[in-house]
Amino acid sequence: MSLKSVLGVVAALIITVTAAQGQEGPMPADIAARLQALGRVIDPPRTAAL
């Protein structure tokens, strides 16, 4: 294999691993409902209570 193809494979693996780590499970329904009840505001004390 040439150096370019090895670097291409390494880059593809890094991108795949990074993308896989970024995927998390869905947010629990009770927390989602509480966030919707808060609305679109910045309220650290109420958010911290969640």
C-alpha positions in Angstrom: 0.0 0.0 0.0 1.2 3.5 -0.7 1.5 6.1 2.0 -1.5 8.0 0.6 -3.8 5.0 0.9 -2.6 4.2 4.4 -3.2 7.8 5.5 -6.7 7.6 3.9 -7.6 4.5 5.8 -6.3 6.0 9.1 -8.3 9.2 8.5 -11.4 7.2 7.8 -11.0 5.2 11.0 -10.5 8.4 13.0 -13.6 10.0 11.5 -15.7 6.8 12.2 -14.5 6.5 15.8 -15.2 10.2 16.4 -18.7 10.0 15.0 -19.5 6.9 17.0 -18.4 8.5 20.2 -20.6 11.5 19.6 -23.8 9.4 19.4 -25.6 9.2 22.7 -28.8 7.6 23.7 -32.0 9.6 23.6 -32.9 11.9 26.5 -35.1 10.4 29.1 -38.8 11.4 28.6 -39.2 12.9 32.1 -36.2 15.3 31.7 -37.3 16.2 28.2 -40.8 17.1 29.6 -39.2 19.2 32.3 -37.0 21.1 29.8 -40.1 21.8 27.7 -41.9 23.1 30.7 -39.0 25.5 31.4 -39.3 26.9 27.9 -36.6 28.7 25.9 -34.9 30.6 28.7 -31.6 30.6 30.5 -32.3 29.7 34.1 -29.3 27.9 35.7 -31.0 27.3 39.1 -34.1 25.7 37.7 -32.0 23.7 35.1 -29.6 22.5 37.8 -32.5 21.1 39.7 -33.2 18.7 36.9 
